[in-house]
Amino acid sequence: MTYHISIEKGGQTLLNEWFHHHYGDLKLEINPKNTTRTTIYAQKDPVLDMYTGTLDTPVVIEGLIFLEGGLYHFKVRVLTLDEDTLVLPADQQTAYEDSLSIGNSENKTMSIGDKQVPVNIISYYDKLKDFRFDNKLMQMQFDMPFDWNISRLNKANIFVHQEITTPRSNDFAAKRSYSATVNGINIPKSVMLDNSNSKNDVIHIMLSKNQIIQVADQLSKNGQANKGLMKFVLKAGSNSTEPMTSSSSMQSMNAGSMASMSSNKSKS
């Protein structure tokens, strides 16, 4: 089988190469490394001039892939099946598209009065940006790149999870309750508080596929679906926080285990 595989993140192409395996089961081993280019370590088929590997001797790829948190887009196209040199017609080639999310952890601070309060945020979908804190409104804001295309969302297996940890001993955590919005839209029952830690509040914002599509529908009606951002606001002092039950905790661990997948398979 012959494969064309590409991997992209944030508009940067990290891999764009041809691979072949005589029996179909191609194995890739990816080693994250801070390098200027992606390097492939494998034998090349002398006739096809493509990288080949087996389950015992995988193709080793070294580069920026998986080095940082964020969303990595994969495209895999199968061009040959039984005959090495017989390329399938375009309408018979199977194409796979996948997105793999690598969790990203960031440490920030909130200025509350004369205190600098530490905040740790783990994003289990894509890398966050533009963190800010409003001392008067007692709310934090941060953004995340996001494609709100409803057609894409309907096809994807998607779950967005943000985990915010802050000490209890500050005005932001004083009332032990929180609410959140996404792009200005309230997301009730999506904010959960894990208060099992005696020193810190761990706040989870968890959005299921159905909730994300509901927000996308509202944004589309408001003409805001093309923003390309998921904009979070987490506000203190609301009564909309859900308790972190054992079932929701298990959901959090399963869906936010530092990597979540969304996929789409198509014939082109």
C-alpha positions as CSV (number, residue, x, y, z in Angstrom):
1,M,0.0,0.0,0.0
2,T,1.1,3.5,-0.8
3,Y,0.3,6.4,1.5
4,H,0.6,10.2,1.3
5,I,0.7,11.6,4.8
6,S,0.7,15.2,5.8
7,I,0.6,16.8,9.3
8,E,-0.1,20.5,9.9
9,K,-0.4,22.7,13.0
10,G,-1.3,26.3,13.1
11,G,-0.9,26.7,9.3
12,Q,2.6,25.2,9.4
13,T,3.2,22.0,7.5
14,L,5.3,19.6,9.7
15,L,5.2,16.6,7.4
16,N,4.3,16.1,3.8
17,E,5.7,12.8,2.4
18,W,5.1,9.5,0.6
19,F,5.3,6.1,2.4
20,H,5.0,2.5,1.3
21,H,4.5,-0.9,2.9
22,H,4.4,-4.1,0.8
23,Y,1.8,-5.7,3.1
24,G,-0.2,-2.7,4.2
25,D,0.6,-2.2,7.9
26,L,2.8,0.9,8.0
27,K,4.1,1.9,11.4
28,L,5.3,5.4,12.2
29,E,7.3,6.4,15.3
30,I,7.3,10.1,16.0
31,N,10.0,11.6,18.2
32,P,9.3,15.3,19.2
33,K,12.4,17.4,18.9
34,N,13.0,21.1,18.6
35,T,14.6,21.2,15.1
36,T,14.3,23.5,12.1
37,R,13.0,20.7,9.9
38,T,11.4,17.3,10.0
39,T,13.8,14.4,9.5
40,I,12.8,10.9,8.5
41,Y,14.9,7.8,9.3
42,A,13.9,4.8,7.2
43,Q,14.9,2.8,4.1
44,K,13.6,3.9,0.8
45,D,12.2,1.4,-1.7
46,P,14.8,1.5,-4.7
47,V,12.0,1.3,-7.3
48,L,9.3,3.5,-5.8
49,D,11.7,6.0,-4.0
50,M,9.4,6.1,-1.0
51,Y,10.1,5.6,2.7
52,T,9.2,2.0,3.8
53,G,8.8,0.4,7.2
54,T,7.4,-2.6,9.0
55,L,5.9,-3.3,12.4
56,D,9.3,-4.5,13.6
57,T,11.3,-1.6,11.9
58,P,9.0,1.4,11.9
59,V,9.6,4.7,10.1
60,V,11.1,7.1,12.6
61,I,10.1,10.8,12.2
62,E,11.9,13.5,14.2
63,G,10.8,17.1,14.4
64,L,8.3,19.6,15.8
65,I,5.4,17.2,15.7
66,F,3.8,16.9,19.2
67,L,6.5,19.1,20.7
68,E,4.0,21.7,21.9
69,G,0.4,21.5,23.0
70,G,-2.3,22.3,20.4
71,L,-4.3,20.9,17.5
72,Y,-2.5,18.8,14.9
73,H,-4.3,18.0,11.6
74,F,-3.6,14.8,9.8
75,K,-4.4,13.9,6.2
76,V,-3.7,10.3,4.9
77,R,-4.5,9.3,1.4
78,V,-4.2,5.7,0.2
79,L,-3.1,5.6,-3.5
80,T,-2.2,1.9,-4.1
81,L,-3.5,-1.4,-2.7
82,D,-2.5,-4.7,-4.3
83,E,-0.1,-3.5,-7.0
84,D,2.8,-1.3,-6.0
85,T,2.8,0.7,-9.2
86,L,-0.9,0.7,-10.0
87,V,-2.3,4.0,-8.7
88,L,-6.0,3.9,-7.9
89,P,-8.3,6.3,-9.8
90,A,-8.9,9.5,-7.9
91,D,-12.5,8.5,-7.1
92,Q,-11.3,5.2,-5.6
93,Q,-8.6,6.6,-3.3
94,T,-9.6,6.6,0.3
95,A,-8.7,9.8,2.3
96,Y,-8.7,10.1,6.1
97,E,-8.6,13.4,8.0
98,D,-8.0,13.5,11.7
99,S,-7.2,16.1,14.4
100,L,-5.2,15.2,17.4
101,S,-5.2,17.6,20.4
102,I,-2.2,17.7,22.8
103,G,-2.9,19.3,26.1
104,N,-1.1,22.6,26.9
105,S,-0.4,23.9,30.4
106,E,0.1,27.6,31.1
107,N,0.8,29.5,34.3
108,K,-0.7,33.0,34.7
109,T,-1.3,35.5,37.5
110,M,-4.3,37.5,38.6
111,S,-3.7,41.0,40.1
112,I,-6.2,41.2,43.0
113,G,-5.6,44.2,45.2
114,D,-2.0,44.2,46.1
115,K,-1.7,40.4,45.5
116,Q,-0.4,38.4,42.6
117,V,-2.5,35.2,42.6
118,P,-1.2,32.3,40.5
119,V,-3.5,30.5,38.0
120,N,-2.7,27.3,36.1
121,I,-4.8,26.6,33.0
122,I,-4.6,23.3,31.1
123,S,-6.3,23.3,27.7
124,Y,-7.0,19.8,26.4
125,Y,-8.0,21.0,22.9
126,D,-5.7,23.8,21.6
127,K,-3.2,26.3,22.9
128,L,-4.7,29.3,24.6
129,K,-3.8,32.9,24.1
130,D,-4.6,36.4,25.3
131,F,-5.2,35.7,29.0
132,R,-6.4,38.7,31.0
133,F,-8.1,39.4,34.3
134,D,-10.6,42.1,35.2
135,N,-10.2,43.0,38.9
136,K,-13.4,45.0,39.0
137,L,-15.6,42.4,37.4
138,M,-13.7,39.6,39.1
139,Q,-13.4,37.5,35.9
140,M,-10.7,36.0,33.8
141,Q,-10.8,35.7,30.0
142,F,-8.8,33.7,27.5
143,D,-9.1,32.7,23.9
144,M,-8.5,29.5,21.9
145,P,-8.3,29.0,18.1
146,F,-11.4,27.2,16.9
147,D,-13.2,26.4,13.7
148,W,-16.9,27.0,14.2
149,N,-17.9,25.4,10.8
150,I,-21.1,23.5,11.7
151,S,-20.6,20.9,8.9
152,R,-17.2,20.1,10.4
153,L,-18.6,19.9,13.9
154,N,-21.4,17.5,12.9
155,K,-18.8,15.1,11.4
156,A,-16.3,15.3,14.3
157,N,-16.0,13.5,17.6
158,I,-15.3,16.6,19.6
159,F,-15.0,17.6,23.2
160,V,-13.5,20.8,24.6
161,H,-12.1,20.8,28.2
162,Q,-10.3,23.6,30.1
163,E,-9.0,23.0,33.6
164,I,-8.3,26.1,35.8
165,T,-6.6,25.8,39.2
166,T,-6.4,28.7,41.6
167,P,-5.7,29.0,45.4
168,R,-8.8,29.2,47.6
169,S,-7.3,32.0,49.7
170,N,-8.2,35.0,47.4
171,D,-11.2,37.1,46.5
172,F,-11.7,35.3,43.2
173,A,-12.3,32.0,45.0
174,A,-14.0,33.5,48.1
175,K,-17.6,32.4,47.2
176,R,-16.6,29.0,45.8
177,S,-18.9,29.4,42.8
178,Y,-18.3,30.3,39.2
179,S,-20.0,30.8,35.8
180,A,-18.7,30.9,32.3
181,T,-19.6,32.1,28.8
182,V,-18.2,31.1,25.4
183,N,-18.2,33.9,22.9
184,G,-20.7,35.7,25.1
185,I,-23.1,32.8,25.3
186,N,-23.9,31.3,28.7
187,I,-23.0,27.7,29.1
188,P,-24.9,26.5,32.2
189,K,-24.1,23.0,33.6
190,S,-20.7,23.1,31.8
191,V,-18.8,24.5,34.7
192,M,-17.8,22.1,37.4
193,L,-15.9,22.6,40.6
194,D,-13.6,19.9,42.1
195,N,-13.1,21.0,45.7
196,S,-11.4,17.9,46.9
197,N,-8.1,19.8,47.2
198,S,-8.0,21.7,50.6
199,K,-5.8,24.5,49.2
200,N,-6.9,24.9,45.6
201,D,-10.1,25.2,43.6
202,V,-10.0,23.2,40.4
203,I,-12.6,24.5,37.9
204,H,-13.5,22.5,34.8
205,I,-15.2,24.0,31.8
206,M,-16.3,21.0,29.7
207,L,-18.2,21.3,26.4
208,S,-19.7,18.3,24.7
209,K,-20.3,18.1,21.0
210,N,-24.0,18.9,21.4
211,Q,-23.2,22.0,23.5
212,I,-20.6,23.2,21.0
213,I,-23.0,22.8,18.1
214,Q,-25.7,24.8,20.0
215,V,-23.2,27.6,20.5
216,A,-22.1,27.4,16.9
217,D,-25.8,27.7,15.8
218,Q,-26.3,30.8,17.9
219,L,-23.1,32.3,16.6
220,S,-24.2,31.6,13.0
221,K,-27.5,33.3,13.6
222,N,-25.7,36.3,15.1
223,G,-23.2,36.4,12.1
224,Q,-20.2,35.7,14.4
225,A,-19.4,32.1,13.3
226,N,-16.3,33.3,11.3
227,K,-14.4,34.6,14.3
228,G,-12.0,31.6,14.4
229,L,-11.8,31.8,18.2
230,M,-13.5,30.2,21.2
231,K,-13.6,33.0,23.7
232,F,-13.9,32.0,27.3
233,V,-15.0,34.2,30.3
234,L,-14.9,32.6,33.8
235,K,-16.5,34.8,36.4
236,A,-16.5,34.4,40.2
237,G,-19.5,34.6,42.5
238,S,-22.2,32.9,40.5
239,N,-24.4,30.0,41.6
240,S,-24.2,28.0,38.3
241,T,-21.3,25.8,39.3
242,E,-22.0,22.1,39.2
243,P,-20.4,19.9,41.8
244,M,-17.8,17.5,40.5
245,T,-19.4,14.1,40.9
246,S,-17.6,10.8,40.3
247,S,-19.3,10.3,36.9
248,S,-18.3,13.8,35.7
249,S,-14.9,13.3,37.1
250,M,-14.5,10.1,35.1
251,Q,-15.8,11.9,32.0
252,S,-13.2,14.6,32.5
253,M,-10.4,12.1,32.8
254,N,-11.5,10.2,29.8
255,A,-12.1,13.2,27.5
256,G,-9.2,15.3,28.7
257,S,-6.4,12.9,29.1
258,M,-4.0,15.3,27.4
259,A,-5.1,14.2,24.0
260,S,-8.5,14.1,22.3
261,M,-9.3,12.9,18.8
262,S,-11.7,14.2,16.1
263,S,-11.9,12.4,12.8
264,N,-13.5,12.3,9.4
265,K,-13.2,9.7,6.7
266,S,-14.1,10.4,3.1
267,K,-13.7,9.2,-0.5
268,S,-12.5,11.8,-2.9
